[in-house]
Amino acid sequence: MKITLEQLARATGGELEGDGSFVIEGAAGLAEAGPKDVAFLENPKYAAQVGQSKAGCVFLPMEAKGRVQGGPANRIWTSEPKWAFAQLLREVEAKQNPRPASGVSPKADVHPEARLGANVSIGAFTVVEAGAEIGDNTILGPQVYVGRGAKIGKDCRLYPQVVVREHCEIGHRAIVHSGTVIGSDGYGFSTDMKTGSHRKVPQVGNVVIEDDVEIGSNVSIDRGTTGPTKIGAGTKIDNLVQLGHNVQTGRNCLIVSQVGVSGSTKIGHQVVLAGQAGLVGHITVGDGAIVTAQTGVMADIEPKAVVFGSPSRPHREAMKLQALMNRLPEMYETLKELSKHQKEEIHVR
């Protein structure tokens, strides 16, 4: 990749300070960047790190003007340095990982009753069953499985070994990473009270994933028992997440690695579920709530609440309790001393 700083500033909407003819060939972090790379600083409080960088250019936040000493002479000032940097990374990615050629691999198995849009790319050993629909410009990597009657929208990319089970639906511009299974059976069983055996309850719903969703690797999203499990538009799901049958999420949620959500839980818009959070079934999480890492949620959460702990509590309250827990040994020793003195006083009397 080669781009002048003048071109880069124009493409990202930034304000250039330095040599507009200087050519950038790569992108890296502040500490790793070399003289032909561009880097970025997002948080002005770390402005001192810029002075030690060897980058050829750095994206800087407007609010850091006057606070950055030393470092690269070439600078591009912008309101969103990280996003400007991301636009450059998109160009790097396009060169490193070019789009596969359109068409169906001769080693793929596409049913005659499947419908393929324009410019679709289907890799080797991919299977597309009868009645499935694949939208324009969508890429199915090698070894992808698309079940009977499933629908995948336009401009999607499914990486190798993704499974989309029967009758599930994916909207436009979705990205699904390797090893993810969409539409596996929900965890539904009925226990025979006489024998104690667990009898399978058929799972005849589906999964509906709306537009602009990205799903990481090795994610399991169960189909509804009846009706859909639904993932709202713009939601981003990290690796190793489990979403149970009939879970509903709102728009633009962030669901981080190793989160588990039990069946029929409803999650509002712009909710954050941090790493290893666990939610029981049949509860509601309000819009804008944040569930912090390793929190166990056993009841409804109000909109915009921040919760922590197991069972979950308001974050401030949970932090106070945690501080008290750390003082328990000291408090225990104090209590023992008080008890000892009380017994001695009683004995003297």
C-alpha positions as CSV (number, residue, x, y, z in Angstrom):
1,M,0.0,0.0,0.0
2,K,1.2,3.5,-0.9
3,I,-0.7,6.7,-0.2
4,T,0.4,10.3,0.3
5,L,-0.5,12.1,3.5
6,E,-2.4,14.6,1.4
7,Q,-4.5,11.8,0.0
8,L,-4.9,10.2,3.4
9,A,-6.0,13.4,5.1
10,R,-8.6,14.0,2.3
11,A,-9.9,10.4,2.5
12,T,-10.3,10.6,6.3
13,G,-11.5,14.2,6.6
14,G,-8.6,15.1,8.8
15,E,-6.5,18.3,9.1
16,L,-2.9,17.7,7.9
17,E,0.1,19.1,9.6
18,G,3.4,18.3,7.8
19,D,4.5,17.1,4.4
20,G,1.6,16.2,2.2
21,S,3.8,14.4,-0.4
22,F,5.1,12.0,2.3
23,V,4.2,8.4,1.3
24,I,2.7,6.0,3.9
25,E,3.1,2.2,3.2
26,G,1.7,0.6,6.3
27,A,-0.2,0.9,9.6
28,A,0.8,0.0,13.2
29,G,0.5,0.8,16.8
30,L,2.3,3.8,18.3
31,A,5.0,1.6,19.9
32,E,5.6,-0.6,16.9
33,A,5.2,1.8,14.0
34,G,8.2,2.5,11.8
35,P,9.1,5.5,9.6
36,K,6.8,4.5,6.8
37,D,3.8,3.6,9.0
38,V,0.8,5.6,10.3
39,A,-0.3,5.2,13.9
40,F,-3.0,6.8,16.1
41,L,-3.6,8.2,19.5
42,E,-7.2,8.0,20.8
43,N,-7.0,9.2,24.4
44,P,-5.3,12.6,24.9
45,K,-4.2,11.6,28.4
46,Y,-1.6,9.3,26.8
47,A,-0.2,12.1,24.6
48,A,3.3,11.5,26.1
49,Q,3.5,8.2,24.2
50,V,3.5,10.1,20.9
51,G,6.8,11.6,21.7
52,Q,8.5,8.2,21.7
53,S,6.9,6.9,18.5
54,K,8.9,6.4,15.3
55,A,5.8,6.5,13.1
56,G,5.9,8.4,9.8
57,C,2.6,10.0,10.7
58,V,0.1,9.9,13.5
59,F,-3.6,10.5,13.7
60,L,-4.3,12.8,16.7
61,P,-7.5,13.9,18.5
62,M,-8.4,17.6,18.0
63,E,-8.6,18.1,21.8
64,A,-4.9,17.1,22.1
65,K,-3.6,20.2,20.2
66,G,-1.0,22.0,22.2
67,R,-0.4,18.9,24.5
68,V,1.6,16.7,22.2
69,Q,5.3,17.3,22.5
70,G,7.9,15.7,20.1
71,G,7.2,12.6,18.1
72,P,6.3,12.5,14.4
73,A,6.4,15.8,12.6
74,N,3.6,14.6,10.2
75,R,0.3,14.7,12.0
76,I,-3.4,14.4,11.0
77,W,-5.8,16.0,13.4
78,T,-9.3,14.5,13.5
79,S,-12.3,14.2,15.8
80,E,-12.1,10.4,15.6
81,P,-8.5,9.2,15.2
82,K,-9.4,5.5,15.8
83,W,-12.0,5.6,13.0
84,A,-9.6,7.4,10.6
85,F,-7.0,4.7,11.4
86,A,-9.7,2.0,10.8
87,Q,-10.4,3.4,7.3
88,L,-6.7,2.9,6.4
89,L,-6.8,-0.6,7.9
90,R,-9.7,-1.4,5.5
91,E,-7.5,-0.6,2.6
92,V,-4.7,-2.8,4.1
93,E,-7.2,-5.6,4.6
94,A,-8.5,-5.4,1.0
95,K,-5.0,-5.9,-0.3
96,Q,-4.1,-8.7,2.1
97,N,-7.4,-10.5,1.8
98,P,-8.9,-9.8,-1.6
99,R,-12.4,-10.7,-2.3
100,P,-12.8,-14.3,-3.8
101,A,-13.8,-14.4,-7.4
102,S,-17.6,-14.6,-8.1
103,G,-19.0,-18.0,-9.0
104,V,-19.6,-21.4,-7.5
105,S,-16.7,-23.7,-6.9
106,P,-17.0,-27.0,-8.9
107,K,-16.4,-28.7,-5.5
108,A,-19.4,-27.0,-3.9
109,D,-22.9,-28.7,-3.7
110,V,-25.7,-26.2,-4.5
111,H,-29.2,-27.6,-4.8
112,P,-30.9,-26.7,-8.1
113,E,-33.8,-25.2,-6.1
114,A,-31.5,-22.8,-4.2
115,R,-31.5,-19.2,-5.4
116,L,-28.3,-17.3,-5.8
117,G,-28.0,-13.5,-6.3
118,A,-25.6,-11.6,-8.6
119,N,-21.8,-11.8,-7.9
120,V,-22.2,-14.5,-5.2
121,S,-19.0,-16.4,-4.4
122,I,-19.3,-20.0,-3.0
123,G,-16.2,-21.9,-1.9
124,A,-15.1,-25.5,-2.1
125,F,-17.1,-28.1,-0.2
126,T,-19.9,-25.6,0.7
127,V,-23.4,-27.0,0.7
128,V,-26.5,-24.9,0.0
129,E,-29.7,-26.9,0.4
130,A,-33.0,-26.6,-1.5
131,G,-35.0,-23.4,-1.1
132,A,-32.1,-21.5,0.4
133,E,-31.6,-17.9,-0.8
134,I,-28.2,-16.1,-1.0
135,G,-28.2,-12.4,-1.7
136,D,-26.2,-10.3,-4.2
137,N,-22.4,-10.0,-3.5
138,T,-22.5,-12.4,-0.6
139,I,-19.4,-14.6,0.0
140,L,-19.7,-18.2,1.4
141,G,-16.2,-19.5,2.2
142,P,-15.2,-23.1,1.9
143,Q,-17.1,-25.7,4.0
144,V,-20.0,-23.5,4.8
145,Y,-23.4,-25.2,5.3
146,V,-26.7,-23.4,4.5
147,G,-29.8,-25.4,5.4
148,R,-33.1,-25.9,3.6
149,G,-35.1,-22.6,3.3
150,A,-32.4,-20.5,4.9
151,K,-32.1,-16.9,3.8
152,I,-28.9,-14.8,3.7
153,G,-29.0,-11.2,2.6
154,K,-26.8,-9.0,0.4
155,D,-23.1,-8.2,0.9
156,C,-22.6,-10.8,3.7
157,R,-19.5,-12.8,4.4
158,L,-19.5,-16.2,6.0
159,Y,-16.1,-17.6,6.8
160,P,-15.1,-21.3,6.5
161,Q,-17.1,-23.8,8.5
162,V,-20.0,-21.6,9.4
163,V,-23.4,-23.5,9.8
164,V,-26.7,-21.8,9.1
165,R,-29.4,-24.3,9.9
166,E,-32.8,-24.7,8.1
167,H,-35.1,-21.7,7.8
168,C,-32.8,-19.3,9.6
169,E,-32.5,-15.8,8.3
170,I,-29.5,-13.4,8.1
171,G,-29.9,-9.8,7.0
172,H,-27.7,-7.6,4.8
173,R,-24.0,-6.9,5.4
174,A,-23.6,-9.5,8.1
175,I,-20.2,-11.1,8.9
176,V,-20.0,-14.5,10.5
177,H,-16.7,-16.0,11.6
178,S,-15.6,-19.6,11.5
179,G,-17.1,-22.3,13.6
180,T,-20.3,-20.5,14.4
181,V,-23.6,-22.4,14.4
182,I,-26.8,-20.4,13.8
183,G,-30.0,-22.4,14.4
184,S,-28.8,-25.3,16.5
185,D,-31.6,-26.9,18.6
186,G,-32.6,-25.0,21.8
187,Y,-32.0,-26.7,25.1
188,G,-35.6,-27.9,25.6
189,F,-36.5,-31.1,27.5
190,S,-39.5,-32.4,29.4
191,T,-38.7,-34.6,32.4
192,D,-40.8,-37.7,32.9
193,M,-41.7,-37.5,36.6
194,K,-42.1,-41.3,36.9
195,T,-38.8,-42.4,35.4
196,G,-36.7,-39.2,35.7
197,S,-35.8,-39.5,32.0
198,H,-35.5,-36.3,29.9
199,R,-37.6,-36.2,26.7
200,K,-36.6,-33.9,23.9
201,V,-39.0,-31.1,23.0
202,P,-38.9,-30.4,19.3
203,Q,-37.4,-27.0,18.4
204,V,-39.4,-25.7,15.4
205,G,-38.6,-22.0,15.5
206,N,-35.7,-20.3,13.8
207,V,-33.0,-17.6,14.2
208,V,-33.5,-14.1,12.6
209,I,-30.3,-12.0,12.4
210,E,-30.9,-8.4,11.3
211,D,-28.7,-6.1,9.2
212,D,-25.1,-5.2,10.0
213,V,-24.5,-7.8,12.6
214,E,-21.1,-9.3,13.2
215,I,-20.7,-12.7,14.9
216,G,-17.3,-14.0,16.1
217,S,-16.0,-17.5,15.9
218,N,-17.5,-20.5,17.7
219,V,-20.7,-18.8,18.7
220,S,-23.9,-20.9,19.2
221,I,-27.3,-19.2,18.6
222,D,-30.1,-21.6,19.3
223,R,-33.3,-21.6,17.2
224,G,-36.5,-20.8,19.0
225,T,-38.7,-23.6,20.4
226,T,-41.5,-21.8,18.5
227,G,-41.0,-18.4,16.9
228,P,-37.6,-16.8,16.4
229,T,-34.4,-16.2,18.4
230,K,-33.7,-12.6,17.2
231,I,-30.5,-10.6,17.0
232,G,-31.1,-6.8,16.5
233,A,-29.5,-4.7,13.8
234,G,-25.9,-3.5,14.4
235,T,-25.2,-5.9,17.2
236,K,-21.7,-7.2,17.6
237,I,-21.1,-10.6,19.2
238,D,-17.6,-11.8,20.3
239,N,-16.2,-15.3,20.1
240,L,-17.5,-18.2,22.3
241,V,-20.9,-16.7,23.1
242,Q,-24.0,-18.9,23.7
243,L,-27.5,-17.5,23.2
244,G,-30.4,-19.7,24.1
245,H,-33.7,-20.4,22.3
246,N,-36.0,-17.4,21.9
247,V,-33.5,-14.9,23.2
248,Q,-34.2,-11.4,21.8
249,T,-31.6,-8.6,21.5
250,G,-32.2,-5.0,20.6
251,R,-30.2,-2.9,18.2
252,N,-26.4,-2.1,18.5
253,C,-25.7,-4.4,21.5
254,L,-22.2,-5.5,22.4
255,I,-21.9,-9.1,23.6
256,V,-18.4,-10.0,24.7
257,S,-16.6,-13.3,24.8
258,Q,-18.0,-16.3,26.9
259,V,-21.3,-14.6,27.6
260,G,-24.2,-17.1,28.2
261,V,-27.8,-16.0,27.9
262,S,-30.6,-18.5,28.8
263,G,-33.8,-18.9,26.9
264,S,-36.5,-16.3,26.4
265,T,-34.5,-13.4,27.9
266,K,-35.1,-10.1,26.3
267,I,-32.2,-7.6,25.9
268,G,-32.9,-4.0,25.0
269,H,-31.1,-1.7,22.6
270,Q,-27.4,-0.7,23.1
271,V,-26.9,-3.1,26.0
272,V,-23.3,-4.2,26.9
273,L,-22.8,-7.7,28.2
274,A,-19.1,-7.9,29.2
275,G,-17.0,-11.1,29.2
276,Q,-18.3,-14.2,31.0
277,A,-21.5,-12.6,32.1
278,G,-24.3,-15.1,32.6
279,L,-28.0,-14.4,32.4
280,V,-30.9,-16.6,33.6
281,G,-33.9,-17.1,31.3
282,H,-37.2,-15.2,31.1
283,I,-35.8,-11.8,32.3
284,T,-35.6,-8.4,30.7
285,V,-32.5,-6.2,30.4
286,G,-33.4,-2.5,29.8
287,D,-32.0,-0.3,27.1
288,G,-28.5,1.0,27.6
289,A,-27.7,-1.3,30.6
290,I,-24.2,-2.5,31.2
291,V,-23.6,-6.0,32.7
292,T,-19.9,-6.0,33.8
293,A,-17.5,-9.0,33.5
294,Q,-18.4,-12.2,35.3
295,T,-21.7,-10.9,36.6
296,G,-24.5,-13.4,37.3
297,V,-27.9,-11.8,36.4
298,M,-30.9,-13.5,38.0
299,A,-33.5,-10.7,37.8
300,D,-34.6,-7.9,35.5
301,I,-32.3,-4.9,35.0
302,E,-33.5,-1.4,34.7
303,P,-32.6,0.7,31.6
304,K,-29.1,2.3,31.8
305,A,-28.2,0.4,35.0
306,V,-24.7,-0.8,35.6
307,V,-24.5,-4.1,37.5
308,F,-21.8,-6.3,39.0
309,G,-21.5,-9.4,41.1
310,S,-23.3,-12.6,41.5
311,P,-26.1,-12.2,42.1
312,S,-25.9,-8.9,40.2
313,R,-26.3,-5.6,42.1
314,P,-26.0,-2.0,41.2
315,H,-22.3,-1.4,40.5
316,R,-21.6,1.1,43.3
317,E,-23.4,-1.1,45.9
318,A,-21.4,-4.2,44.7
319,M,-18.1,-2.3,45.0
320,K,-18.9,-1.3,48.6
321,L,-19.7,-4.9,49.5
322,Q,-16.5,-6.1,47.8
323,A,-14.5,-3.6,49.9
324,L,-16.2,-4.9,53.0
325,M,-15.4,-8.5,52.0
326,N,-11.7,-7.6,51.8
327,R,-11.8,-6.3,55.4
328,L,-13.5,-9.4,56.8
329,P,-10.3,-11.0,58.3
330,E,-9.6,-7.7,60.1
331,M,-13.2,-7.4,61.3
332,Y,-13.2,-11.0,62.5
333,E,-10.0,-10.4,64.6
334,T,-11.5,-7.3,66.0
335,L,-14.7,-9.1,66.9
336,K,-12.7,-11.9,68.6
337,E,-10.9,-9.3,70.7
338,L,-14.1,-7.6,71.7
339,S,-15.6,-10.9,72.6
340,K,-12.6,-11.8,74.7
341,H,-12.7,-8.5,76.7
342,Q,-16.4,-8.9,77.3
343,K,-15.9,-12.4,78.7
344,E,-13.1,-11.1,81.0
345,E,-15.3,-8.3,82.3
346,I,-18.1,-10.6,83.0
347,H,-15.7,-12.9,84.9
348,V,-14.4,-10.1,87.0
349,R,-17.9,-9.0,88.0
